[in-house]
Amino acid sequence: MKWLLAAIAVPVVEVASMVAMSRWIGGGLTFALVILAMVLGVLVLRASVRRLRVAARDTGSAGKARAANPITWTEPLVMIAAGVLLIVPGFVGDVIALLLLIPGVRLILLGVIGVRLARRFPSATVTLTSLRIAGGGPIVPGESIDPPQP
């Protein structure tokens, strides 16, 4: 039932945001922003799929050592979600997608997802390895979230 409500509410909110934006800045600029967001979404999606292919190739050639790094797989998947949100018309999804493009926000989201997965699947171990600061800065170590012991 929640999914049905979300399937109805999301398009209504997106259309309402587009109508409000067109009243605020005009229809032509709103249309231009929607097209710009779609083009950006396609570029993000292409780059993310490329990164996912590289991660898959590296995991296959490096064995289990690289496969244990969750950032290798989950970060491109979050970027793919951001690309899809940018492609779908609407400004609420665009704002969420732009937030997902910020590395710090993406890392926090991955941490929250990891904690939820660890609670849902107690036998799993979720590890967040590191955060590389943009521009080749220092690596900030992450923490490991171990499942509760019975």
C-alpha positions as CSV (number, residue, x, y, z in Angstrom):
1,M,0.0,0.0,0.0
2,K,2.9,2.3,0.8
3,W,4.4,1.7,-2.7
4,L,1.1,2.6,-4.3
5,L,0.8,5.8,-2.4
6,A,4.4,6.7,-3.3
7,A,3.7,5.9,-7.0
8,I,0.9,8.4,-6.9
9,A,2.5,11.1,-4.7
10,V,5.9,11.4,-6.4
11,P,4.5,12.4,-9.9
12,V,2.1,14.8,-8.2
13,V,4.9,16.5,-6.2
14,E,7.1,16.6,-9.3
15,V,4.4,18.2,-11.5
16,A,3.6,20.7,-8.7
17,S,7.2,21.6,-8.4
18,M,7.4,22.2,-12.1
19,V,4.3,24.4,-12.1
20,A,5.6,26.4,-9.2
21,M,9.0,26.9,-10.9
22,S,7.3,27.9,-14.2
23,R,5.2,30.5,-12.3
24,W,8.3,31.8,-10.5
25,I,10.8,32.0,-13.5
26,G,8.6,31.4,-16.5
27,G,7.8,28.5,-18.7
28,G,10.8,28.9,-21.1
29,L,13.4,28.9,-18.4
30,T,11.7,26.0,-16.6
31,F,11.7,24.0,-19.8
32,A,15.4,24.9,-20.3
33,L,16.3,23.7,-16.8
34,V,14.4,20.4,-17.3
35,I,16.4,19.8,-20.5
36,L,19.7,20.8,-18.9
37,A,19.0,18.4,-16.0
38,M,18.2,15.6,-18.5
39,V,21.5,16.2,-20.3
40,L,23.4,16.3,-17.0
41,G,21.6,13.1,-16.0
42,V,22.7,11.3,-19.2
43,L,26.3,12.4,-18.7
44,V,26.3,11.3,-15.0
45,L,24.7,8.0,-16.0
46,R,27.3,7.3,-18.7
47,A,30.2,8.0,-16.4
48,S,28.7,5.9,-13.6
49,V,28.1,2.9,-15.8
50,R,31.7,3.3,-17.0
51,R,32.9,3.3,-13.4
52,L,30.8,0.3,-12.6
53,R,32.3,-1.6,-15.5
54,V,35.8,-0.7,-14.3
55,A,34.9,-1.9,-10.8
56,A,33.6,-5.2,-12.2
57,R,36.7,-5.7,-14.3
58,D,39.0,-4.9,-11.4
59,T,37.2,-7.1,-9.0
60,G,37.4,-10.0,-11.5
61,S,41.1,-9.5,-12.0
62,A,42.1,-8.7,-8.4
63,G,40.1,-11.4,-6.7
64,K,38.4,-11.2,-3.4
65,A,40.5,-8.4,-2.0
66,R,38.9,-5.8,-4.2
67,A,35.5,-7.4,-3.9
68,A,35.4,-6.8,-0.1
69,N,35.5,-3.0,-0.7
70,P,31.9,-1.8,-0.7
71,I,32.7,1.6,-2.1
72,T,33.9,-0.1,-5.3
73,W,30.3,-1.2,-6.1
74,T,27.9,1.0,-4.1
75,E,29.2,4.4,-5.1
76,P,28.7,3.9,-8.8
77,L,25.2,2.5,-8.1
78,V,24.3,5.6,-6.1
79,M,25.6,7.7,-9.0
80,I,23.5,5.7,-11.4
81,A,20.4,6.5,-9.2
82,A,21.4,10.2,-9.3
83,G,21.6,10.1,-13.1
84,V,18.2,8.5,-13.4
85,L,16.7,11.1,-11.0
86,L,18.2,13.8,-13.1
87,I,16.8,12.3,-16.3
88,V,13.2,12.1,-14.9
89,P,11.6,15.5,-15.3
90,G,10.9,17.3,-12.0
91,F,12.8,19.5,-9.6
92,V,12.4,17.6,-6.4
93,G,14.2,14.6,-7.9
94,D,16.8,16.9,-9.4
95,V,17.6,18.4,-6.0
96,I,17.9,14.9,-4.5
97,A,20.2,13.9,-7.4
98,L,22.4,16.9,-7.0
99,L,22.8,16.1,-3.3
100,L,23.8,12.6,-4.2
101,L,26.5,14.0,-6.5
102,I,28.2,15.6,-3.4
103,P,30.8,13.0,-2.2
104,G,30.2,13.7,1.5
105,V,26.4,13.3,1.2
106,R,27.0,10.1,-0.8
107,L,29.3,8.7,1.9
108,I,26.7,9.6,4.7
109,L,24.0,7.9,2.6
110,L,26.1,4.8,2.1
111,G,26.8,4.7,5.9
112,V,23.1,4.9,6.7
113,I,22.3,2.2,4.2
114,G,25.1,0.0,5.7
115,V,23.7,0.4,9.2
116,R,20.2,-0.5,8.0
117,L,21.5,-3.5,6.2
118,A,23.5,-4.6,9.2
119,R,20.4,-4.4,11.4
120,R,18.3,-6.3,8.8
121,F,20.9,-9.0,8.2
122,P,22.7,-9.5,11.5
123,S,25.0,-12.2,10.1
124,A,26.5,-9.7,7.6
125,T,29.5,-7.4,8.3
126,V,29.3,-3.9,6.8
127,T,32.6,-2.1,6.3
128,L,33.0,1.5,5.1
129,T,36.7,1.7,4.2
130,S,37.6,5.3,3.4
131,L,36.7,8.7,2.0
132,R,39.0,10.4,-0.4
133,I,38.7,14.1,-0.3
134,A,38.2,15.7,-3.8
135,G,41.4,17.0,-5.3
136,G,43.5,14.0,-4.1
137,G,43.6,15.1,-0.5
138,P,44.1,12.8,2.5
139,I,42.2,9.6,3.0
140,V,40.0,9.7,6.1
141,P,39.6,6.2,7.6
142,G,36.1,4.9,8.1
143,E,34.7,2.6,10.7
144,S,33.6,-0.9,10.7
145,I,30.1,-1.8,11.9
146,D,30.1,-5.3,13.3
147,P,26.9,-7.2,13.8
148,P,25.8,-7.8,17.4
149,Q,27.0,-11.1,18.8
150,P,24.3,-13.5,20.1
